[in-house]
Amino acid sequence: MPDETKKRDPEPAAGADPAAGETSEAEVTDVATLEARIADLTDRLLRSHAEMDNMRKRTERDKEDMAKYAITKFARDVLSVGDNLQRAIAAVPAGAAEEDPALKALVDGVTLTEREFLNVLDRNGVKRLDPVGEPFNPHQHQAMTEVEDRDVAAGTVVQVYQPGYVLEDRVLRPAMVVIAKGGAKPGRRENGSPEPAASEGTNGSR
């Protein structure tokens, strides 16, 4: 008989997957997708943690501020009491109380009341601003007018019309003040050059 044996293609090895190459590529794509999703979720988680931490800090800060400044409205309302006590003391002519025992007792009583009033405010974080002799501070003082006074540096507070008050680091009411003009500016000569030591004089005109 003629040899009918025909050449055949080699049989694939047992267990081999003809689509192994394609499957490998798909797996790589799936892994990359999963890694991208993991990175995205991790980023979102970190952002959420950061936002929660910031929110917690803001809440704590708000609670502290609320406790610190809770008496702001009340403190503003009672400032006029201190003003009236101060006016009552200032209304007594100099030396008059020494000549009248009854008037002296009254002045002493009002003075003690004002002192205790300020002590109560101080214990609650409220302090009076009476800045005579201090440099003008626009954050705490309100300038009512300027006066010529060459004995002090320009910008020095020389008179207080009405004292101011601060609660902790917040201004409840600025001090109404009169400031000096005409003297040398602190730390500088009148010609504008730096002043290393004390002012050299006020011979220049403004």
C-alpha positions in Angstrom: 0.0 0.0 0.0 1.2 3.5 -0.7 2.3 5.3 2.4 -0.6 7.5 3.2 1.1 8.9 6.1 0.8 12.7 6.0 2.8 15.3 7.7 0.8 16.7 10.5 1.5 19.9 12.6 2.9 19.2 16.0 0.3 18.8 18.6 0.2 21.5 21.3 1.8 20.4 24.5 -0.6 19.2 27.1 -2.1 22.1 29.2 -0.8 24.8 26.9 -3.2 27.7 26.3 -3.3 29.0 22.7 -4.4 32.4 23.9 -1.8 32.7 26.6 -0.2 35.8 25.0 -3.5 37.6 24.8 -4.5 36.7 28.3 -1.2 38.0 29.7 -1.7 41.4 28.0 -5.2 41.5 29.4 -3.9 40.7 32.9 -1.3 43.5 32.7 -4.1 45.9 31.7 -6.3 44.8 34.6 -3.4 45.2 37.0 -2.6 48.7 35.8 -6.3 49.6 36.1 -6.5 48.3 39.6 -3.3 50.1 40.6 -4.7 53.3 39.3 -7.9 52.8 41.2 -6.0 52.0 44.4 -3.9 55.2 44.0 -7.0 57.2 43.4 -8.8 55.8 46.5 -5.6 56.2 48.6 -5.4 59.9 47.5 -9.1 60.4 48.3 -8.6 58.7 51.7 -5.6 60.9 52.6 -7.5 64.0 51.5 -10.5 63.0 53.6 -8.2 62.5 56.6 -6.6 65.9 56.1 -10.0 67.6 55.8 -11.3 65.9 58.9 -8.1 67.0 60.8 -8.6 70.6 59.6 -12.2 70.5 60.6 -11.3 69.2 64.0 -8.7 72.0 64.5 -11.2 74.6 63.3 -13.8 73.3 65.7 -11.4 73.4 68.6 -10.3 76.9 67.6 -13.9 78.1 67.4 -14.7 76.6 70.8 -11.7 78.4 72.3 -12.7 81.7 70.7 -16.2 81.3 71.9 -15.1 80.7 75.4 -12.5 83.5 75.2 -14.8 86.2 73.7 -18.1 85.1 75.1 -18.4 88.2 77.2 -17.7 90.6 74.3 -21.2 92.1 74.2 -21.5 92.4 77.9 -18.1 94.0 78.2 -19.0 96.6 75.6 -22.2 97.4 77.5 -20.5 98.0 80.8 -17.7 100.2 79.5 -19.8 103.3 80.0 -19.9 102.5 83.8 -16.1 102.9 83.9 -16.4 106.1 81.9 -18.9 107.6 84.3 -16.8 106.6 87.3 -13.8 108.3 85.8 -15.8 111.4 84.9 -17.1 111.6 88.5 -13.6 111.6 89.9 -12.3 114.1 87.3 -15.2 116.5 88.1 -13.9 117.2 91.6 -11.6 120.2 91.5 -8.1 119.6 92.7 -7.7 120.0 96.4 -11.4 120.4 97.0 -11.7 116.9 98.5 -9.0 117.7 101.1 -11.0 120.6 102.4 -14.3 118.8 102.7 -14.3 115.4 104.6 -17.7 114.4 103.2 -16.5 115.1 99.6 -13.3 113.3 100.3 -15.1 110.2 101.5 -17.3 110.3 98.4 -14.3 110.6 96.1 -12.5 107.8 97.9 -15.5 105.6 97.5 -15.9 106.3 93.8 -12.1 105.7 93.3 -12.3 102.4 95.1 -15.4 101.4 93.0 -13.6 102.3 89.8 -10.5 100.3 90.9 -12.6 97.2 91.7 -14.5 97.7 88.4 -11.2 97.6 86.5 -10.0 94.6 88.6 -13.2 92.7 87.7 -12.7 93.5 84.0 -9.0 92.4 84.2 -9.9 89.1 85.7 -12.1 88.5 82.7 -9.5 89.4 80.2 -10.6 93.1 79.6 -7.9 95.7 80.0 -8.1 99.5 79.8 -6.0 101.4 77.3 -4.7 104.7 78.7 -1.8 105.3 76.3 -0.4 108.7 77.4 3.2 108.9 76.4 3.0 105.9 74.1 3.5 105.9 70.3 0.2 106.1 68.4 -1.1 102.7 67.5 -3.7 102.8 64.7 -4.9 99.3 65.7 -5.8 100.4 69.2 -6.0 104.2 69.1 -8.3 106.7 67.3 -6.6 110.1 66.7 -9.0 112.9 67.3 -6.5 115.8 66.7 -2.8 116.7 66.6 -1.1 119.4 68.7 2.3 121.0 68.3 4.6 119.6 71.0 8.3 119.6 70.2 9.2 118.1 73.6 8.1 114.7 72.5 8.6 112.6 69.4 6.1 113.1 66.6 3.2 110.6 66.9 3.4 110.3 70.7 0.0 110.3 72.5 -0.1 113.4 74.7 -3.7 113.3 75.9 -6.5 110.7 76.1 -10.1 112.0 75.6 -11.6 108.6 76.3 -9.7 105.4 77.3 -10.0 102.3 75.2 -10.5 98.7 76.1 -9.3 95.4 74.7 -10.6 91.9 75.4 -7.7 89.5 75.2 -6.2 90.5 71.8 -9.4 92.1 70.4 -10.2 95.8 70.6 -13.5 96.5 72.3 -13.1 100.2 71.9 -10.2 102.2 70.6 -8.8 104.9 72.8 -9.6 108.4 71.6 -6.3 110.3 71.7 -4.5 113.5 70.9 -1.1 113.0 69.3 1.9 115.3 69.0 3.4 116.7 65.9 6.5 118.7 65.4 9.0 116.7 67.3 11.6 114.3 65.8 10.1 111.0 64.7 11.2 108.1 66.9 14.5 106.6 65.8 15.1 109.1 63.0 16.5 112.6 62.6 14.3 115.4 61.3 16.1 115.3 58.0 15.0 111.7 57.6 18.4 110.0 58.2 18.6 107.2 60.7 19.0 108.2 64.3 21.4 105.7 66.1 20.9 107.2 69.5 18.7 109.9 71.1 17.2 112.7 69.0 19.8 115.4 68.2 17.3 118.2 68.5 14.3 119.8 66.8 15.8 122.8 65.0 14.2 121.9 61.7 10.8 123.2 60.8 7.9 121.1 59.5 
